[in-house]
Amino acid sequence: MAFLIRGAHVVDPQVGLDKVQDVLIEGKVVAAVADALEAPEGATIIDGAGKYLVPGLVDMHVHFRDPGFEHKETIATGSRAAAHGGFTDVATMPNTDPVTDTGAEVRYQIDTAHRVGLVHVRPMGALTRDEKGESLAEIGDMVMEGAAAFSDDGHGVQSAGMMKTCMAYVSQFDRVVCAHCEVESLSGKGVVNSGRTATRLGMFGWPPFAEELEIYRDIELSRSTGCALHICHISTAKGLELVRSAKAEGLRVTCEVTPHHLFLCEDDITDAYNTNLKMNPPLRTAEDAAAMRAGLLDGTIDCVVTDHAPHAAHEKDCEWEIAYFGCVGLETSLPLMLANMVLPGKMSWQRLVEVMAINPRQLLRLKPVRVEAGSAADLTLIDPRRVVHVTPDYLVGKSKNSAFLGLTLMGCATDVFMDGRRTLVDGTVVS
């Protein structure tokens, strides 16, 4: 099937495009990009006036909970949320049940996602068996089945020696180790950031150096092994400075940030005890959040990810101490970035494309997607003027635990093309 997107503002720094163009999609590829194109017979014409067309968005940190926790999310429902949010690719974390620590679990996710047909699912494999931090998982087997990267996300690998073994092994396969940085003997029973909020609300605090100490450790292990290291959901200014210094040295170190660590802080946690604000790592100080935004703009932070963490209602509608960590984020990530960064003029469209499309593909060792003839037709069309009301009804995934419920935002994806198929049509996910 052919589609002609007419008169959209195309932004793709990879090919130097930042202007209004027509884009023709035929089959699974971009067939032509030009100032004016004739529509082939039978092509569907899409009016792109006032909209932006970019390479398909990629979220390299999501939890689809499948297999094992399908009451929270499935590959099918998570794929719907991803397409609704404007994404063509997502990397799923391995803390499923069973843990994704062999090639069979990787293949299950890829095959299931292919049958659903809404987004490319790029599974991450576990570093250690059952994510217990004791012995190596089947790294080579998972690479052969399509694992995009490796992580024990959900908790850090506590043994430095085990982490060094993991990194030395993964480095042989040209894959990146994605590190959840948390020294559990320091984070302990913490459920909020150590400091004013913990004191004010009378809850156990989670010190920033529980994250920073492991960031430092894993950077040194990257130096020792030569393995590419990616710091997951970075949240503290000091941790970011450690990454900045490592990059200045030329080490293979990158990092990511979530919208909730960019745009929320511990001050947003009130005596209403909204458990949708309970995160791992926790919301830090306003100064930390400001440092995250600055790091995103200056290039220290490479990617924006959601850490999409769906939970059933009963797992959140309870006391703060026993509520599960995390929030859903696939459907609010782009609107939050547009409303808070791009539309106010703080961030360019080019930088948005870098951190939400180009850099994640590079880190996951995926083939580049460009808005040029011959490239895969994985594209996102964005309307910066469309209003988004973040309500439970707006969220099409299985769980509704968004930290941003009640907000009104400006800008979102209206159409998504995955392998040349239109998976999002004027804001509605294709059945």
N, C-alpha and C positions, 0 to 999 in steps of 0.2 A: 504494500500500500504506500502511496505517496502523500506527503504533506508539504505544503508551501507556507512557511511562516513569513508573512509579509510585513516589512517595515518595523521590525523590532530593533532595539538598540543592542547590538551584539558586543559583549565584553569578554575578551579572551586574551590575557596578556601573553599567552604562549605564542600567538600568531600576530600580535600587535594590533588586534582589533578592538576598537572602542568607538563605534559609530553605527548608524542605522543601516541595516542590510536586509536583504531577502535571503532566506535559507531554505533550501530544498532538501527534503529527506526522501530517499527512495530505498525501500527494503530496510536493511539494518544499518545503513550508512548515510552520512551527509553527502549528498550528490553535488551540490553547488552552493556557493556563497557569493553574492554579488549585489551591486546597487539595485538592480531590477532584474527579476527573473520571470519568465513565462511559466504558468502552471501547466504541467503535463495533463493530458486528458485523464479525467477521473480523480485528480488529486484533490485532497481536502485543503481548502485555503483557510489559514488562521490569521486573524488580524492581530498583528503584534504592535500596533501603534501605541506609544506610551509605555510599552513594556520592555523588559530587559531579558535577553536570551544569553545564557551562560552554559559552560560545560556542566553536565549533571552533577549535583551536589553529592558529597560523600561524607558519611558519618562513620569514623573508624573506631567508635566505642559505643556499642549498644548491647543490651541484654534482651534477647527474645525468649528466654526461659524454656526453650523447647530443644530437647526433651526434658521431662521431669517436673516442670512447674507450669503446666499448660493452663492452670487456673489463673495465672497472672498475665500470660501472653503466649502466643504461638507464633511460629514463623509466618503463618498466614495473616494473623491480626497485626503483628509487628510490621510486616511488609506493607499493609494498608496504611498504617501510621506513617511509615517512611515515605511512601509515595505522596501522601497528603501533605507532608512537610516539604516536598520538593526534592527528595533524594532519589538517586538512581542506584547507589551502592551503599551498603552498610557492612561493617565488620562486627561480627557477633562474638561476645566474650564466652570463654569456655566453662564458666561455673554453672553448668547444667547438671542434670542427674540422669544418666551417668555423666561425669565430667568429660569434656571433649579432649581426651588424651590419647586417642588412637585414630587412625585413618578412617575407621568405620563411622565414628561420630561426625567427622568432617564431611564425609560423603553423604551422610543422612541429611545434613543441613543444606548442602548444595543441591541435592536432588529434590528435596522438599520445596526449596525456594524456586527451583526451576518449574516445578508443577504449578506453583502459585502464580509465577510470572509477572510480578509487580516490581521487584528490585533485584539487583545482583546481591546475593548474600556471600560475604567473604569471611568464612569462619576463622577465628583465632584458635590455635591449639594451646593446651596447657603446657607449661614448662615442666611440671613435675606430675607424677602419677597421682591422680585423684586430688591434685592441688594440695598435697600434704607436705610438700617441700622436702621430701626424703629421698626420692630417686627420680631419675629422668623419665619423662613421658616418651612416647614413641614419636620423636621429632621427625625422623626421616620418613616414616610411614605417613605422617600427617602432611608433610611437604608434598609427597607424591600424590596425595588425594586433593590437594588444593588449599592447604592452610596458608593464610596470607601473612600471619605473624604469630608471635607466641607470648603468652602472659599467664600468670596465676592470678588474674584480676579478682578482686574481692578481698584479698589480703596480700601482703607482701611475702616474698620468699624470705623467711626469717634468718636462715643460715647464709652467711656471706660465702662460705665455701661451696654450698650447693648452688648459689646464684652464679658464682664464677664458673662452675661446671656447666650450668645451663647456657651461659653466654658463650663459652668457648665452643660448645657443641652447635648452637644455633648459628654462630658466625660462619660455619662451614656451608650453610645453605643459602646465604645471601638473604636472610630474613632479619627483621628487627625484633628485639626483646622489648615488650611494653611493660613497664614496671609500675605496679601499684605500690607506692612508697609509704609504708607504715610499719614502724617498729612496735609490735603489739605489746611488748613489755612496758612501753611508754604510753601508748594510747589507752591501754587498759580498759576500764569500764566507761571511758569517755563517750559522751553522746552529743556534746556541743563543744565549740572552741573554748579552750581555757582562757579565762579572763572575765570581763564584766558580765557577759551574759550568763556564764556558768554560775557566777556568784549571785547575780540577781535572781535567777530562777532556781537556784539550789540544786544544780545538777552536776554530775561528774564532768570535768573538763578534759579536753583532748588537746595536748600541747602541740603547737606548730612544729617543734623540733622532732616530734615522732615521725613527721613526714620528711623534714629537712635532713635528718641524719641518714635516712636511707637513700635520699637523692644523692647526697655526698658519696655514700658507699658505692652506689651503683655507677656513678660517674667514674670513680676510681677503678671499678671492675671493667668498665668499658675501655678505659685507657689500657688496662692490663691485657685484655683479651682481644681488643680490636673490634668487638662486636658493636653493631649499631644499637643504641639505647634510646628508647622513647619513654619519657616520663608521663604517666597517665595523670589526668585531672589535677594538674598542679594548682595549688591554692594559696601559697604564702610568698610574700615578697622576697624573703631570704632564699627560699627554694629556687625562685626564678633567677635570682642573682647567681646562684651556683650554676644554673644552666647557661646563663649569659657568659660566665667566665669560661665554661667548658667549650662553648662555641668559639669564643675568641681564641682559644688554644688550637682550634681545628679538630677537636674531638667529634666523633660521630654521635652527637647527642641532640635530641629534639624533644619537644614537649607539646602538650595540648592543654586547652582550658575549656570549661563548660560555661554555658550562659549563666547558670546559677552562681558560679564563682566570679563571673564578670559583673553581674547586675544585682546581686543580693549580698548581704553581709549579716553578721551575727546580730546587728541591731534590728533586723527584720523579724527576729524571733521574739515574740511578746508572750505575755502571760495567757494568751489564747492557746498556746501550745499547739500551733498548726504543725502536725507531724509531717506534712509535705515538705517542710523546711529542714527535716532531719536528713543530713547527707553524710556520705563517706567519700572524701574527707569533709569535715564539717564546714559550714559557712564561716569564713574568717572575719577579720576586721574590715572596716570601710577602707582603711589604708591598703590592706592587702588587695581588695577588689580593684582599687584605683591602680595599683601596681600591675595587676593582670591586664587591665585595659591598655596601659602604657606599653606593656610587653607585647601585646598583640599588634600594636601599631608600629613598634620599632623593629619587629621581625624576630624577637627572641622567642615568642610563642609561634609555633608552626601551624597549628590546626585548632579549629573550634569543633568540639565534639559534644554530644548530649549526655553521655553516660546514661542513656535511656534505661530507667530502672522501674519497670511496672510492678505494682503490687496490688493484690486484691484489697477490697475495701476494709475487710476485717483486720488486715495486717497493718493498716494505717490508722483506723478509727479506734485507737486505744491509747493507753498511757505512753508518753514520750519515751520513757526508758525502754519499753518493750516493742515499740513500733519499729518496723523495718527501715533501713537506710535507703534513701534515694527517691527520685521522682522521674516521671516520664518527661520527655523533652523533644522528641522528633518533630512534633507539629508546631512547636513554638520557637525553635532555634532560629530559623530564618527570619520570622517576624521580629524577634527580639533584636537580632543583629541589625536589621533594617531600621527599626524604630529608634534604637539607642545609639547606633554608630554611623550607619551609612547616610540615612536621610538628614540627620542634623549636621552632616559635613565633617564628622570626626574621622571617618574612614572612607577610602575611595572604593568604588565598585571593583576596581582591579584587585585591591587587597582582599576584599570579601571573597572574590573568586579564588585567590591564592589559598586562603585558609580554609575554605569550605569545599574546594573541588580539586585544585591542582596538587597542593602539598599532601593531602591524605592519600591520593593515588600513588604519589612517589614513594611514600613511606610504606605502603602496602605492596609495593613492587607490581603495581598494576600498569597495564598499557595506558599511555596518556590518551585522554579524550580531548579533542580540539574542535573548535567550530571552523572546520575546513573540509574541503572535499576529500572523501576517502576515509575520514575518521568515523568511529562508531557513533551512531546516532543516539547517544545518551545525553540528553539536553534538558535544561530546566528553564521555563519561561516564567518571569516574575512580574507581577503588577505592583509597583511601589505605592499605588494609591488605594489599594483594596484594604478595607477595614477588617480587622480580625478581633472578634470578641472571644476571649479564652473562657469557654464554658465546658462543662462535661459533654454537652452535645457536640461541641466542635471537635472533640478528641475521638477519632474513629478506632483507636486501638482498644484493647480489651480492658485496660486499667485507666483510671482517671486521676491518678495522684500527681497532678501538676503543681509545682510551686508557684505558678503564675496564674492560677484560676482567678477570674474576676478582672483581669487586665484587658484593656482595649489597646490593640497595637495597630500599626500601619504597615502594610506591605506583606505579601506572601506569594508563594508559587501558585500559578493558575493551571499550568500544563506541564506535564513531564513526559519525556520520551525515553523509553528503555529498549535498546536494540531496535529502534525505529518504531516501536509500538507505543501508542499514546496511553499511558497508564493513569494519568490525571487529566481530566477534561474540564476546564473552567472551574477548577476547585473541587471536583468530585472524582473520587477514585473509581476506576473502571472495575466493574464486577468480575 
